[in-house]
Amino acid sequence: MTTHDPDRIPEGFAGLNITVAGLGVSGISAARALAGLGARVTVVDGGAGEKQQESARELEAAGIAVRLGDGETLPEGTDLVVTSPGWKPDSPLFAAAAAAGVDVVGDVEIAWRLRGPDAADWLAVTGTNGKTTTVRMLAAILEAEGLHTTAVGNIGTPIVDVVLNQGKDGARPYDVLAVELSSYQLHWAPSLRAHSAAVLNLAPDHLDWHGSMAAYAADKGRIYEGNRVACVYNVADRATEDLVREADVEEGCRAIGFTLGTPGPSELGVVDGILVDRAFVENRQKQAQELAEVSDIAPGSGPAAPHNVANALAAAALARAYGVSPAAVRDGLRAFHPEAHRIQHIAEIDGVRYIDDSKATNTHAAEASLAAYEHIVWIAGGLAKGATFDELVKTAVARLRGVVLIGADRALIREALARHAPEVLVVDLDRTDTGAMPEAVREATRLAEPGDTVLLAPACASMDMFVNYNKRGDAFADAVRELTARDQ
């Protein structure tokens, strides 16, 4: 077991022997930062490949010790372990740390402890799905208000680097940070106390890491601990509200809901295509403030999917908790541009839309994606990561024109379709190579009719066929463009 006692974590780092677990982006960032603060740093990593060796050479040139090929043994004399987010809590290194009375924290904890007297406030976001989109929406809204901000955490620049460089070399200090936090990062951040925070949704994910759904939810709920102004939750997801109820917050901190329906007092919601605020108004019982139109959410990217409307409401709630004006909410949502592979419109060919949502790597994300379109030819499959697909298929069956299956665990989806959608046409491609995607797109095109949407929302991880979901989405987009080229 790892320990999480903030009182045991040293206040300063100079002169300490600190072991950093992992040679990833956050590990390298933490190692450099801690060495710069006078700590004696050793980085350990179980790998010893070319990439690790190159990173090791760079760190060693900066006076940082690196041990490759052994990520399990605790270096002698270690005072503190700083872990990269993905290392499991039951790792042998952490068991050795616990036995030695040494605490384990993550880079978010280090960043939180390194904040200076003029530190920027943190507006924090977590959830099973939608974190990156919401944080980028939030940053766009804050910028529209004229605030100096950036998106950090599980996204963009490592948060330790941002905190250490706050206001240095004449740079304008950040007023507020839009912080994306994964369940991994929250697990290792016991001292975090945000200005305001949101949990967007909860669905089974990463259970092999956390051990149970209860442990996963508890780590997500850490984001609410010590909140000063607002705990933002999803009215449609009771589990997020339960986490608010269980949180120990500062006196006066409010629970703020968001809903795709008409909002009640202390909620943000949607009325006749308008995003409205009944939380941050003078009379919550009788007043509502218009914030933006649904059509203002990333205009030019097609109609806003319901889950992206929910993301926009969560971002707006956090911004309003920070005192941002209604006009800035509207202008920020208009300025926001979705990242690739997240409900990305690739093309329309002969009346059929082709949408890349390769980022839908679990059933919860795929369900939200499938709910955004009326008639769908669905491309699905990959690594299931222990997921089951019955509920997903039951929810989507009325929308499915056809399904094309790819990937190692496609049989699980095929069997769920046979149980709950026997009338739906299914093409099962017995392939797990990258060349399967062009064939999948051709088969989906054959099944589609004008007005349909060919949707890549795999509900699975990509690593059986592709390096990551980005490469999977790129392969889909390339295959669609091949269709366009053939038609010209």
Disulfide bonds with the S-S distance in Angstrom:
none
